[in-house]
Amino acid sequence: MVCLTLDPRHTIQVQDNPVAQAFQPLSGLAKRLVNEGIFSAEVAMDAAQEARDNHQTFIAHIIDKKLVSASRAAAVAADEFGMPLLDLEALDLDTLPHGVIEDELVAKLHALPLQQREKRLYVAISDPTNIQALDQFKFHSGLQTEAVIVEEDKLNSAIDTFLDKQTSALTDLDDADLDNLEVEDTSKRQEEEDSDATNDAPIVRFINKILMDAIKTGASDIHFEPYEKAYRIRCRIDGILQEVARPPVNLASRLAARIKVMSQMDISERRVPLDGRIKMKISKSRAIDFRVNTLPTLWGEKIVLRILDPTSAQMGIEALGFDKDQHDLYTQTLHRPQGMILVTGPTGSGKTVSLYTGLNILNTEERNISTAEDPVEINLEGINQVHVNTKVGLTFAEALRAFLRQDPDVVMVGEIRDLETAEIAVKAAQTGHMVLSTLHTNSAAETLTRLRNMGVPAFNIATSVSLIIAQRLARRLCNSCKRAANIPEKALLEEGFTPEQLKDLHVYEANPDGCAKCSRGYKGRVGIYEMMEMTPELATIIMENGSSLDILDTAIKQDFKPLRHSGLGKVAQGVTSLEEVNRVIKI
């Protein structure tokens, strides 16, 4: 009971009402959530106080503490304040207006510009009481602001993506940005090289620009090549080397010194090849690795950088370019409890990406996955990766031998180079492990005879190998500027097309002039594959020491589609040109 004295002669008695007391300090949103029965008034009071103490908004605090879901909170807030509700996942974040509001304000005010229509700017907020954001956006943009309610968790994610796109927009880099790109010390070496050449600002800026331009254009390798009277830099874009710069030849030693310092190499050693690694942080959430190798030549050190983008292994199996039956065969074989999958092809044909895409599928809590590589190209969490070091005796065979004592489920060997490695891999495949590896041969059929020539017994090959994939990478035609090719039917038949295919066949070719979206008529690459599954018939031929031609004939009778067939299929689909298929797959 509470007594209120208005006058000495009059005393009014008021009944205690804890609920009424609790509601008084609550905001409209808190009161509404209590009325909805989501939590009690006491919980709301405590949450409001904790939010103030932690310098958080009320809505952010209750979602963090899981008192209410983000979607429920957004729906209640929109209804209570009469504001429109938007699902951010339904919005393409690439369409957000850039440059209207400074990044610092977006992060500080926890609000995101959605769309500009004439003199009106629509702003996404999760807290309807965030009037400050609307006022600040209005002041800095000179536009009328309209609030749109969104879910707190989706807003956090969208702001991170928005800011990341802003900071990683490579086209906006100026000279000042290039000076300050962060290169991480991957070997954790503390000592610093004290050399004028390595810290020369123009050299630093030039190297950083070359690296960033290579990433922007989607290059896979960068070549720094010294000659007697010239110095050239080339990038391998879509499998083709293209010259990108010709710095003065007297800068050769300074360029080499800078790259070697970035790669944690010994800059005084110029007589032998060296290996190193660069980790370049280009935005808050994205870093690119470079594998670096130096080679002493007649006129100085040639340096090649391989760009290793971790996202390439996580793009999904659908992006590799498999046909449906190839996709199904690969995934089914991956999920077998034991066996061996071999990927073959020349250098730069995408073997590593194919293997890592498979490992990414298998990378679950239930499986122990170990890999031995020289060097480790793509870092993946959840996979135990070993860098082979022959100098100290850690060969593929030794690593593989150690793996078998580590209770593995899946083992990946970077390359089978010798009999010892092959024998241990076969043994692992026969004793309940899934083994993935690469081999340097031209086709799937030749892989089986190559193993036999190494010294692996025929019966071991027949019982351990499950699937062989031979692959090539062909350049994709640019969809914006590709044009129909006028090729006579006779020539198409000679190339390998069937009369049935010619009825509905549309062949395209690259536009040599290209367009703004491509490089000489091509943009990106697509995989061309042949897959040979081990069948009882093939196993019999191997046991009888049949040749690669015998193996190929038998496989074709079992509906095996060779590389050439797959390549022509990509031509028929309009994905690549006949000229490109002939370049990567010789008849």
RODO-2510 file (C-alpha; in nm, 4 decimals, decimal comma):
residues 587
     n   res          X          Y          Z
     1     m     0,0000     0,0000     0,0000
     2     v     0,1330     0,3469    -0,0936
     3     c    -0,0029     0,6664     0,0651
     4     l    -0,0095     0,9898    -0,1301
     5     t    -0,0545     1,3045     0,0787
     6     l    -0,1999     1,5925    -0,1250
     7     d    -0,3030     1,8019     0,1691
     8     p    -0,2486     1,7699     0,5433
     9     r    -0,6196     1,7055     0,5810
    10     h    -0,6521     1,4494     0,3015
    11     t    -0,4650     1,1223     0,2520
    12     i    -0,5301     0,9029    -0,0532
    13     q    -0,4420     0,5347    -0,0366
    14     v    -0,3266     0,3714    -0,3611
    15     q    -0,3050    -0,0059    -0,4030
    16     d     0,0462    -0,1420    -0,4847
    17     n     0,0697    -0,2522    -0,8508
    18     p     0,4106    -0,4005    -0,9405
    19     v     0,3122    -0,4483    -1,3030
    20     a     0,2159    -0,0844    -1,3378
    21     q     0,5453     0,0132    -1,1766
    22     a     0,7375    -0,2145    -1,4141
    23     f     0,5795    -0,0742    -1,7256
    24     q     0,6605     0,2879    -1,6557
    25     p     1,0299     0,2908    -1,7687
    26     l     0,9732     0,0564    -2,0639
    27     s     0,9781     0,1782    -2,4218
    28     g     0,6949     0,1193    -2,6589
    29     l     0,8701    -0,1826    -2,8121
    30     a     0,9462    -0,3402    -2,4757
    31     k     0,5909    -0,2852    -2,3604
    32     r     0,4572    -0,4414    -2,6795
    33     l     0,6841    -0,7492    -2,6403
    34     v     0,5595    -0,7907    -2,2832
    35     n     0,1969    -0,7594    -2,3977
    36     e     0,2662    -1,0220    -2,6660
    37     g     0,3735    -1,2580    -2,3878
    38     i     0,7262    -1,3021    -2,5225
    39     f     0,8793    -1,2295    -2,1818
    40     s     0,7749    -1,0800    -1,8497
    41     a     0,7930    -0,7171    -1,7453
    42     e     1,0713    -0,7995    -1,4964
    43     v     1,2819    -0,9575    -1,7714
    44     a     1,2164    -0,6553    -1,9946
    45     m     1,3241    -0,4185    -1,7148
    46     d     1,6464    -0,6119    -1,6546
    47     a     1,7185    -0,6316    -2,0285
    48     a     1,6664    -0,2570    -2,0717
    49     q     1,9059    -0,1835    -1,7825
    50     e     2,1707    -0,4275    -1,9130
    51     a     2,1428    -0,2767    -2,2621
    52     r     2,2085     0,0717    -2,1190
    53     d     2,5038    -0,0562    -1,9147
    54     n     2,6544    -0,2273    -2,2199
    55     h     2,5884     0,0722    -2,4467
    56     q     2,3663    -0,1466    -2,6663
    57     t     2,0285    -0,0885    -2,8208
    58     f     1,7442    -0,2705    -2,6491
    59     i     1,6570    -0,4739    -2,9571
    60     a     2,0191    -0,5796    -3,0179
    61     h     2,0548    -0,6865    -2,6539
    62     i     1,7422    -0,9029    -2,6372
    63     i     1,8418    -1,0772    -2,9629
    64     d     2,1979    -1,1364    -2,8380
    65     k     2,0577    -1,2869    -2,5179
    66     k     1,8161    -1,4991    -2,7272
    67     l     1,5142    -1,3593    -2,5435
    68     v     1,3414    -1,3264    -2,8819
    69     s     1,4216    -1,4221    -3,2392
    70     a     1,5384    -1,1498    -3,4778
    71     s     1,2455    -1,2123    -3,7131
    72     r     0,9861    -1,1863    -3,4325
    73     a     1,1454    -0,8700    -3,2956
    74     a     1,1475    -0,7081    -3,6403
    75     a     0,7826    -0,7976    -3,7035
    76     v     0,6719    -0,6569    -3,3674
    77     a     0,8782    -0,3385    -3,4148
    78     a     0,7362    -0,2781    -3,7620
    79     d     0,3806    -0,3270    -3,6390
    80     e     0,4257    -0,1141    -3,3271
    81     f     0,5852     0,1826    -3,5047
    82     g     0,3926     0,1526    -3,8307
    83     m     0,7041     0,1057    -4,0461
    84     p     0,7486    -0,1237    -4,3492
    85     l     0,9226    -0,4583    -4,2927
    86     l     1,1798    -0,5927    -4,5400
    87     d     1,3575    -0,9288    -4,5696
    88     l     1,7192    -0,8359    -4,6555
    89     e     1,7857    -1,1816    -4,8021
    90     a     1,5428    -1,1022    -5,0819
    91     l     1,7503    -0,8002    -5,1801
    92     d     2,0527    -0,8136    -5,4112
    93     l     2,3235    -0,6391    -5,2065
    94     d     2,5117    -0,5474    -5,5243
    95     t     2,2341    -0,2969    -5,6001
    96     l     2,2852    -0,0943    -5,2798
    97     p     2,3803     0,2694    -5,3429
    98     h     2,7540     0,3181    -5,2873
    99     g     2,9085     0,6558    -5,2129
   100     v     2,5880     0,8154    -5,0799
   101     i     2,6863     0,7646    -4,7147
   102     e     3,0416     0,7279    -4,5797
   103     d     3,1408     0,3791    -4,4597
   104     e     3,2250     0,5083    -4,1136
   105     l     2,8702     0,6362    -4,0656
   106     v     2,7167     0,3083    -4,1823
   107     a     2,9217     0,1144    -3,9273
   108     k     2,8837     0,3711    -3,6463
   109     l     2,5078     0,4244    -3,6771
   110     h     2,4260     0,0613    -3,7569
   111     a     2,2069     0,1538    -4,0506
   112     l     2,2292     0,0700    -4,4193
   113     p     2,1240     0,2773    -4,7227
   114     l     1,8947     0,0598    -4,9351
   115     q     1,7788     0,2646    -5,2290
   116     q     1,7745     0,6201    -5,3561
   117     r     1,4694     0,7441    -5,5438
   118     e     1,4997     1,1029    -5,6591
   119     k     1,5315     1,3050    -5,3354
   120     r     1,4399     1,0190    -5,1036
   121     l     1,6769     0,7675    -4,9390
   122     y     1,5423     0,4435    -4,7887
   123     v     1,7419     0,3296    -4,4862
   124     a     1,7418    -0,0153    -4,3240
   125     i     1,7391    -0,0146    -3,9423
   126     s     1,6628    -0,2846    -3,6880
   127     d     1,5786    -0,0468    -3,4031
   128     p     1,2850     0,1878    -3,4786
   129     t     1,4067     0,4298    -3,2097
   130     n     1,7338     0,4856    -3,3980
   131     i     1,6304     0,8340    -3,5053
   132     q     1,9925     0,9530    -3,4915
   133     a     2,0840     0,7369    -3,7933
   134     l     1,8028     0,8842    -4,0010
   135     d     1,8967     1,2410    -3,9034
   136     q     2,2684     1,1857    -3,9729
   137     f     2,1982     1,0190    -4,3084
   138     k     1,9688     1,3096    -4,3982
   139     f     2,2332     1,5656    -4,3001
   140     h     2,5223     1,4008    -4,4888
   141     s     2,3308     1,3058    -4,8041
   142     g     2,0956     1,6035    -4,8347
   143     l     1,8105     1,3579    -4,8991
   144     q     1,4854     1,2853    -4,7178
   145     t     1,5207     0,9575    -4,5257
   146     e     1,2605     0,6847    -4,4870
   147     a     1,3103     0,4050    -4,2312
   148     v     1,2605     0,0382    -4,3225
   149     i     1,2646    -0,2252    -4,0463
   150     v     1,4882    -0,5294    -4,1024
   151     e     1,6052    -0,8193    -3,8869
   152     e     1,9031    -0,7458    -3,6619
   153     d     2,1163    -1,0476    -3,7613
   154     k     2,0568    -0,9926    -4,1327
   155     l     2,1408    -0,6244    -4,0942
   156     n     2,4735    -0,7104    -3,9287
   157     s     2,5603    -0,9475    -4,2122
   158     a     2,4505    -0,7012    -4,4822
   159     i     2,6566    -0,4169    -4,3315
   160     d     2,9665    -0,6406    -4,3183
   161     t     2,9142    -0,7401    -4,6837
   162     f     2,8514    -0,3780    -4,7843
   163     l     3,1668    -0,2515    -4,6130
   164     d     3,3701    -0,5444    -4,7436
   165     k     3,2627    -0,4726    -5,1010
   166     q     3,3588    -0,1122    -5,0502
   167     t     3,7031    -0,1888    -4,9139
   168     s     3,7766    -0,4632    -5,1643
   169     a     3,6699    -0,2645    -5,4697
   170     l     3,9981    -0,2976    -5,6496
   171     t     3,9069    -0,0456    -5,9145
   172     d     3,8967     0,2304    -5,6549
   173     l     4,2510     0,1781    -5,5293
   174     d     4,4704     0,4846    -5,5598
   175     d     4,8420     0,5253    -5,5017
   176     a     4,7988     0,5888    -5,1323
   177     d     4,6090     0,2618    -5,0900
   178     l     4,8801     0,0690    -5,2691
   179     d     5,1399     0,1932    -5,0215
   180     n     4,9571     0,0474    -4,7256
   181     l     4,8422    -0,2973    -4,8334
   182     e     4,8964    -0,5390    -4,5495
   183     v     5,1190    -0,8399    -4,6145
   184     e     5,1136    -1,0965    -4,3369
   185     d     5,4279    -1,2724    -4,2170
   186     t     5,3220    -1,6327    -4,2691
   187     s     5,6371    -1,7813    -4,1162
   188     k     5,6105    -1,5596    -3,8071
   189     r     5,9687    -1,4440    -3,8569
   190     q     6,0439    -1,1462    -3,6386
   191     e     6,3598    -1,0131    -3,7907
   192     e     6,3243    -0,7455    -4,0557
   193     e     6,5436    -0,6965    -4,3582
   194     d     6,7158    -0,3596    -4,3540
   195     s     6,7567    -0,2747    -4,7185
   196     d     6,6863     0,0426    -4,9142
   197     a     6,5789    -0,1622    -5,2146
   198     t     6,3153    -0,3586    -5,0287
   199     n     6,1550    -0,0578    -4,8616
   200     d     6,1662     0,1770    -5,1578
   201     a     5,8160     0,3289    -5,1756
   202     p     5,7810     0,3345    -5,5575
   203     i     5,8927    -0,0299    -5,5793
   204     v     5,6501    -0,1308    -5,3019
   205     r     5,3660     0,0530    -5,4746
   206     f     5,4489    -0,0961    -5,8149
   207     i     5,4625    -0,4565    -5,6861
   208     n     5,1369    -0,4128    -5,4929
   209     k     4,9655    -0,2724    -5,8022
   210     i     5,0805    -0,5679    -6,0152
   211     l     4,9494    -0,8140    -5,7546
   212     m     4,6156    -0,6356    -5,7142
   213     d     4,5640    -0,6012    -6,0898
   214     a     4,6342    -0,9734    -6,1291
   215     i     4,3711    -1,0584    -5,8658
   216     k     4,1221    -0,8200    -6,0265
   217     t     4,1649    -0,9748    -6,3736
   218     g     4,1390    -1,3310    -6,2393
   219     a     4,4970    -1,4308    -6,3267
   220     s     4,6351    -1,7611    -6,2005
   221     d     5,0102    -1,6829    -6,2267
   222     i     5,2373    -1,3771    -6,2452
   223     h     5,5768    -1,4010    -6,4195
   224     f     5,8613    -1,1542    -6,3482
   225     e     6,1159    -1,2159    -6,6252
   226     p     6,4582    -1,0447    -6,6617
   227     y     6,6405    -1,0423    -6,9971
   228     e     6,9600    -0,8761    -7,1204
   229     k     6,7979    -0,5572    -7,2483
   230     a     6,4410    -0,5797    -7,1212
   231     y     6,2290    -0,6790    -6,8224
   232     r     5,8745    -0,8012    -6,8684
   233     i     5,5887    -0,8984    -6,6431
   234     r     5,3248    -1,1390    -6,7709
   235     c     5,0023    -1,2725    -6,6197
   236     r     4,8363    -1,6007    -6,7078
   237     i     4,4720    -1,5069    -6,7603
   238     d     4,2327    -1,7903    -6,8467
   239     g     4,5293    -2,0139    -6,9243
   240     i     4,7002    -1,7721    -7,1679
   241     l     5,0026    -1,5568    -7,0809
   242     q     4,9560    -1,1844    -7,1467
   243     e     5,2141    -0,9111    -7,1029
   244     v     5,1038    -0,6488    -6,8492
   245     a     5,4124    -0,4319    -6,7853
   246     r     5,7686    -0,3571    -6,8993
   247     p     5,9553    -0,1840    -6,6160
   248     p     6,3104    -0,0542    -6,6730
   249     v     6,5656    -0,3366    -6,6795
   250     n     6,7817    -0,1640    -6,4136
   251     l     6,5002    -0,2274    -6,1585
   252     a     6,5336    -0,6069    -6,1896
   253     s     6,7337    -0,6596    -5,8702
   254     r     6,5138    -0,4233    -5,6653
   255     l     6,1920    -0,5894    -5,7821
   256     a     6,3352    -0,9330    -5,7007
   257     a     6,4544    -0,8149    -5,3575
   258     r     6,1122    -0,6723    -5,2692
   259     i     5,9276    -0,9901    -5,3689
   260     k     6,1775    -1,2052    -5,1769
   261     v     6,1309    -0,9999    -4,8621
   262     m     5,7520    -1,0255    -4,8953
   263     s     5,7943    -1,4038    -4,9338
   264     q     6,0302    -1,4371    -4,6351
   265     m     6,3204    -1,5562    -4,8523
   266     d     6,6914    -1,4925    -4,8104
   267     i     6,7577    -1,1896    -5,0334
   268     s     7,1310    -1,2571    -5,0380
   269     e     7,0868    -1,6026    -5,1975
   270     r     7,0714    -1,5687    -5,5754
   271     r     7,2429    -1,8922    -5,6834
   272     v     6,9731    -2,1547    -5,6162
   273     p     6,5940    -2,1709    -5,6622
   274     l     6,3940    -2,0603    -5,3572
   275     d     6,0356    -2,1175    -5,2456
   276     g     5,8233    -1,8819    -5,0421
   277     r     5,4728    -1,7639    -4,9690
   278     i     5,2952    -1,4293    -4,9487
   279     k     4,9681    -1,3666    -4,7672
   280     m     4,8116    -1,0388    -4,8776
   281     k     4,5159    -0,8991    -4,6869
   282     i     4,3015    -0,7045    -4,9339
   283     s     3,9976    -0,6449    -4,7135
   284     k     3,8670    -0,7073    -4,3661
   285     s     3,7487    -1,0572    -4,4463
   286     r     3,9487    -1,1589    -4,7533
   287     a     4,3119    -1,2583    -4,7907
   288     i     4,4876    -1,4011    -5,0944
   289     d     4,7892    -1,6351    -5,0779
   290     f     5,0685    -1,6345    -5,3344
   291     r     5,3047    -1,9279    -5,3823
   292     v     5,6409    -1,7856    -5,4883
   293     n     5,9335    -1,9513    -5,6654
   294     t     6,2579    -1,7944    -5,7829
   295     l     6,4821    -1,9348    -6,0560
   296     p     6,8372    -1,8079    -6,1271
   297     t     6,8628    -1,7317    -6,4995
   298     l     7,1377    -1,5836    -6,7162
   299     w     7,0227    -1,2244    -6,6584
   300     g     6,8850    -1,2415    -6,3068
   301     e     6,6164    -1,4173    -6,1068
   302     k     6,2933    -1,5112    -6,2781
   303     i     6,0108    -1,5107    -6,0229
   304     v     5,6740    -1,6790    -6,0654
   305     l     5,3835    -1,6216    -5,8279
   306     r     5,0908    -1,8646    -5,8231
   307     i     4,7715    -1,7004    -5,6929
   308     l     4,5945    -1,9283    -5,4458
   309     d     4,2386    -1,8218    -5,3759
   310     p     4,0820    -2,0356    -5,0958
   311     t     3,7331    -1,9607    -5,2289
   312     s     3,8041    -2,1651    -5,5445
   313     a     3,7737    -2,4903    -5,3487
   314     q     3,4499    -2,3790    -5,1845
   315     m     3,2581    -2,2727    -5,4912
   316     g     3,0717    -2,6055    -5,5078
   317     i     3,0918    -2,9064    -5,7334
   318     e     2,8312    -2,7576    -5,9711
   319     a     3,0756    -2,4842    -6,0729
   320     l     3,3421    -2,7275    -6,1958
   321     g     3,1666    -2,7973    -6,5270
   322     f     3,0764    -3,1648    -6,4776
   323     d     2,7996    -3,3135    -6,6887
   324     k     2,5143    -3,4606    -6,4833
   325     d     2,6330    -3,8207    -6,5147
   326     q     2,9924    -3,7143    -6,4310
   327     h     2,8678    -3,5183    -6,1292
   328     d     2,6698    -3,8181    -6,0011
   329     l     2,9584    -4,0622    -6,0567
   330     y     3,2090    -3,8391    -5,8729
   331     t     2,9865    -3,7797    -5,5698
   332     q     2,8872    -4,1462    -5,5447
   333     t     3,2508    -4,2582    -5,5577
   334     l     3,3528    -3,9984    -5,2971
   335     h     3,1076    -4,1420    -5,0454
   336     r     3,2356    -4,4983    -5,0777
   337     p     3,4046    -4,6216    -4,7610
   338     q     3,7242    -4,7186    -4,9440
   339     g     3,8954    -4,6983    -5,2797
   340     m     4,1151    -4,4629    -5,4781
   341     i     4,0244    -4,1635    -5,6944
   342     l     4,3002    -4,0491    -5,9306
   343     v     4,2917    -3,7128    -6,1109
   344     t     4,5226    -3,6677    -6,4050
   345     g     4,6089    -3,3867    -6,6423
   346     p     4,8862    -3,1392    -6,7269
   347     t     5,0069    -2,8607    -6,4950
   348     g     4,7428    -2,5915    -6,4504
   349     s     4,4489    -2,8104    -6,5518
   350     g     4,2644    -2,7677    -6,2209
   351     k     4,3469    -3,1035    -6,0607
   352     t     4,3959    -2,9501    -5,7146
   353     v     4,0633    -2,7651    -5,7253
   354     s     3,8814    -3,0853    -5,8298
   355     l     4,0368    -3,2779    -5,5406
   356     y     3,9720    -3,0041    -5,2857
   357     t     3,6122    -2,9662    -5,3982
   358     g     3,5717    -3,3371    -5,3244
   359     l     3,7468    -3,2981    -4,9867
   360     n     3,5173    -3,0073    -4,9040
   361     i     3,2178    -3,2371    -4,9561
   362     l     3,3726    -3,4993    -4,7267
   363     n     3,4865    -3,2442    -4,4662
   364     t     3,2441    -3,3248    -4,1845
   365     e     3,2812    -3,3767    -3,8112
   366     e     3,2672    -3,7555    -3,8492
   367     r     3,5693    -3,7864    -4,0830
   368     n     3,9407    -3,7541    -4,0195
   369     i     4,1010    -3,6113    -4,3360
   370     s     4,4769    -3,5787    -4,3890
   371     t     4,6621    -3,4431    -4,6931
   372     a     5,0262    -3,4437    -4,8020
   373     e     5,1133    -3,1779    -5,0586
   374     d     5,4143    -3,0085    -5,2100
   375     p     5,3315    -2,7309    -5,1430
   376     v     4,9993    -2,6860    -4,9599
   377     e     4,8070    -2,4655    -5,2028
   378     i     4,4668    -2,4163    -5,0414
   379     n     4,4118    -2,3904    -4,6655
   380     l     4,0908    -2,5533    -4,5432
   381     e     3,9754    -2,5679    -4,1831
   382     g     3,8990    -2,9185    -4,0607
   383     i     4,1616    -3,0861    -4,2813
   384     n     4,5057    -3,1846    -4,1500
   385     q     4,7462    -3,0594    -4,4160
   386     v     5,1126    -3,1612    -4,4270
   387     h     5,3736    -2,9751    -4,6302
   388     v     5,6139    -3,2283    -4,7811
   389     n     5,9788    -3,1413    -4,7171
   390     t     6,2273    -3,3708    -4,8903
   391     k     6,5259    -3,1887    -4,7354
   392     v     6,4440    -3,3327    -4,3940
   393     g     6,3192    -3,6661    -4,5260
   394     l     5,9437    -3,5880    -4,5145
   395     t     5,8511    -3,7361    -4,8509
   396     f     5,5057    -3,8273    -4,9805
   397     a     5,5738    -4,1884    -4,8816
   398     e     5,6784    -4,0940    -4,5271
   399     a     5,3786    -3,8656    -4,4816
   400     l     5,1440    -4,1333    -4,6126
   401     r     5,3019    -4,3934    -4,3831
   402     a     5,2429    -4,1604    -4,0868
   403     f     4,8817    -4,0945    -4,1918
   404     l     4,7998    -4,4640    -4,1635
   405     r     4,8956    -4,4474    -3,7928
   406     q     4,6708    -4,1432    -3,7435
   407     d     4,3345    -4,3241    -3,7704
   408     p     4,2402    -4,1648    -4,1052
   409     d     3,9145    -4,1914    -4,2993
   410     v     4,0211    -3,9936    -4,6073
   411     v     4,3768    -3,9430    -4,7309
   412     m     4,4886    -3,7058    -5,0073
   413     v     4,8346    -3,7367    -5,1610
   414     g     4,9400    -3,4407    -5,3731
   415     e     5,1083    -3,6553    -5,6367
   416     i     5,2082    -4,0201    -5,6824
   417     r     5,5645    -3,9891    -5,8143
   418     d     5,7300    -4,3186    -5,7290
   419     l     5,6642    -4,6844    -5,6535
   420     e     5,6933    -4,6432    -5,2758
   421     t     5,4203    -4,3786    -5,2613
   422     a     5,2018    -4,5782    -5,5029
   423     e     5,2315    -4,8974    -5,2967
   424     i     5,1384    -4,7270    -4,9682
   425     a     4,8453    -4,5478    -5,1374
   426     v     4,7205    -4,8797    -5,2788
   427     k     4,7563    -5,0415    -4,9386
   428     a     4,5551    -4,7598    -4,7787
   429     a     4,2814    -4,7935    -5,0399
   430     q     4,2605    -5,1663    -4,9739
   431     t     4,2366    -5,1318    -4,5962
   432     g     3,9245    -4,9219    -4,5552
   433     h     4,0393    -4,5704    -4,6532
   434     m     3,9354    -4,3371    -4,9322
   435     v     4,2515    -4,2170    -5,1094
   436     l     4,2605    -3,9176    -5,3469
   437     s     4,5666    -3,8319    -5,5533
   438     t     4,7000    -3,6973    -5,8828
   439     l     4,9131    -3,8532    -6,1520
   440     h     5,0750    -3,7017    -6,4587
   441     t     4,9331    -3,8790    -6,7625
   442     n     4,7392    -3,7630    -7,0672
   443     s     4,4258    -3,9762    -7,0328
   444     a     4,2379    -4,2027    -6,7929
   445     a     4,3340    -4,5226    -6,9778
   446     e     4,7047    -4,4316    -6,9716
   447     t     4,6864    -4,3839    -6,5941
   448     l     4,6285    -4,7555    -6,5372
   449     t     4,9241    -4,8579    -6,7512
   450     r     5,1382    -4,5847    -6,5881
   451     l     5,0794    -4,7402    -6,2453
   452     r     5,1743    -5,0778    -6,3847
   453     n     5,4929    -4,9321    -6,5386
   454     m     5,5827    -4,7867    -6,1983
   455     g     5,5879    -5,1413    -6,0630
   456     v     5,2460    -5,1675    -5,8943
   457     p     5,1163    -5,5255    -5,9425
   458     a     4,8193    -5,5534    -6,1782
   459     f     4,5948    -5,7211    -5,9191
   460     n     4,6549    -5,4306    -5,6773
   461     i     4,5557    -5,1767    -5,9420
   462     a     4,2398    -5,3685    -6,0268
   463     t     4,1282    -5,3970    -5,6633
   464     s     4,2195    -5,0489    -5,5341
   465     v     4,1429    -4,7931    -5,8078
   466     s     3,7754    -4,6853    -5,8086
   467     l     3,7665    -4,3858    -6,0443
   468     i     4,0064    -4,2057    -6,2773
   469     i     3,9381    -3,8483    -6,3894
   470     a     4,1322    -3,6882    -6,6731
   471     q     4,0722    -3,3175    -6,7152
   472     r     4,1596    -3,0032    -6,9061
   473     l     4,0617    -2,6387    -6,8660
   474     a     3,9217    -2,4520    -7,1653
   475     r     3,8388    -2,0822    -7,1823
   476     r     3,4710    -1,9865    -7,1629
   477     l     3,3222    -1,7757    -7,4382
   478     c     3,2070    -1,4334    -7,3271
   479     n     2,8263    -1,4332    -7,3285
   480     s     2,8186    -1,0632    -7,4136
   481     c     3,0216    -1,0694    -7,7337
   482     k     3,0407    -1,4312    -7,8630
   483     r     2,9265    -1,4734    -8,2214
   484     a     2,7993    -1,7563    -8,4389
   485     a     3,0743    -1,9437    -8,6253
   486     n     3,0287    -2,0317    -8,9907
   487     i     3,1852    -2,3779    -9,0200
   488     p     3,0962    -2,6187    -9,3053
   489     e     2,9192    -2,9406    -9,2091
   490     k     3,1987    -3,1494    -9,3571
   491     a     3,4531    -2,9836    -9,1307
   492     l     3,2293    -3,0364    -8,8261
   493     l     3,1950    -3,4074    -8,9090
   494     e     3,5722    -3,4340    -8,9411
   495     e     3,6105    -3,2709    -8,5977
   496     g     3,4040    -3,5473    -8,4403
   497     f     3,0411    -3,4320    -8,4419
   498     t     2,7786    -3,6906    -8,5429
   499     p     2,5172    -3,6317    -8,8182
   500     e     2,2462    -3,6358    -8,5463
   501     q     2,4222    -3,3536    -8,3572
   502     l     2,4440    -3,1371    -8,6699
   503     k     2,0627    -3,1071    -8,6937
   504     d     2,0368    -2,8681    -8,3964
   505     l     2,3990    -2,7593    -8,3692
   506     h     2,4908    -2,3938    -8,3101
   507     v     2,8658    -2,3349    -8,2912
   508     y     3,0002    -2,0077    -8,1536
   509     e     3,3409    -1,8431    -8,1729
   510     a     3,5211    -1,5723    -7,9783
   511     n     3,5179    -1,2106    -8,0817
   512     p     3,8945    -1,1324    -8,1079
   513     d     3,8319    -0,7676    -8,0258
   514     g     3,6532    -0,8651    -7,7038
   515     c     3,4418    -0,6288    -7,4970
   516     a     3,4520    -0,4502    -7,1614
   517     k     3,3554    -0,7687    -6,9764
   518     c     3,6125    -1,0105    -7,1220
   519     s     3,9638    -1,0669    -7,2497
   520     r     3,9796    -1,1265    -7,6271
   521     g     3,6372    -1,2864    -7,6360
   522     y     3,6823    -1,5196    -7,3379
   523     k     3,5877    -1,4835    -6,9721
   524     g     3,6722    -1,7527    -6,7161
   525     r     3,7351    -2,1221    -6,7750
   526     v     3,5363    -2,4435    -6,7796
   527     g     3,6520    -2,7960    -6,7018
   528     i     3,6439    -3,0728    -6,9623
   529     y     3,6487    -3,4201    -6,8082
   530     e     3,6571    -3,7884    -6,8841
   531     m     3,5739    -4,0330    -6,6069
   532     m     3,6639    -4,4003    -6,6136
   533     e     3,5051    -4,6143    -6,3465
   534     m     3,6699    -4,9438    -6,2605
   535     t     3,4412    -5,2236    -6,3793
   536     p     3,4903    -5,6038    -6,3704
   537     e     3,5629    -5,5989    -6,7465
   538     l     3,8357    -5,3357    -6,7090
   539     a     3,9786    -5,5161    -6,4065
   540     t     4,0056    -5,8343    -6,6178
   541     i     4,1985    -5,6535    -6,8947
   542     i     4,4385    -5,5025    -6,6373
   543     m     4,4967    -5,8454    -6,4818
   544     e     4,5742    -5,9767    -6,8299
   545     n     4,8284    -5,6944    -6,8800
   546     g     4,6273    -5,5295    -7,1573
   547     s     4,7512    -5,2048    -7,3142
   548     s     4,5954    -4,8613    -7,2735
   549     l     4,4295    -4,9063    -7,6149
   550     d     4,2648    -5,2318    -7,4998
   551     i     4,1432    -5,0570    -7,1847
   552     l     4,0069    -4,7641    -7,3897
   553     d     3,8224    -4,9911    -7,6380
   554     t     3,6544    -5,1828    -7,3557
   555     a     3,5610    -4,8633    -7,1716
   556     i     3,4029    -4,7095    -7,4845
   557     k     3,1865    -5,0201    -7,5218
   558     q     3,0650    -4,9471    -7,1661
   559     d     2,9503    -4,5946    -7,2590
   560     f     3,2759    -4,4246    -7,1565
   561     k     3,2966    -4,0695    -7,2981
   562     p     3,6534    -3,9577    -7,3775
   563     l     3,7861    -3,6038    -7,3358
   564     r     3,7228    -3,5165    -7,6983
   565     h     3,3557    -3,6148    -7,6655
   566     s     3,3149    -3,3984    -7,3527
   567     g     3,4891    -3,1067    -7,5231
   568     l     3,2596    -3,1205    -7,8272
   569     g     2,9650    -3,1341    -7,5864
   570     k     3,0784    -2,8001    -7,4373
   571     v     3,1040    -2,6588    -7,7934
   572     a     2,7492    -2,7758    -7,8711
   573     q     2,6263    -2,6056    -7,5517
   574     g     2,7846    -2,2766    -7,6634
   575     v     3,0109    -2,2712    -7,3562
   576     t     3,3392    -2,2689    -7,5504
   577     s     3,4635    -2,2581    -7,9088
   578     l     3,5831    -2,5387    -8,1329
   579     e     3,9155    -2,3579    -8,1686
   580     e     3,9638    -2,3607    -7,7899
   581     v     3,8805    -2,7323    -7,7601
   582     n     4,1347    -2,8083    -8,0329
   583     r     4,3915    -2,6035    -7,8406
   584     v     4,3582    -2,8012    -7,5162
   585     i     4,2643    -3,1438    -7,6571
   586     k     4,4538    -3,2673    -7,9574
   587     i     4,2909    -3,5370    -8,1669
***
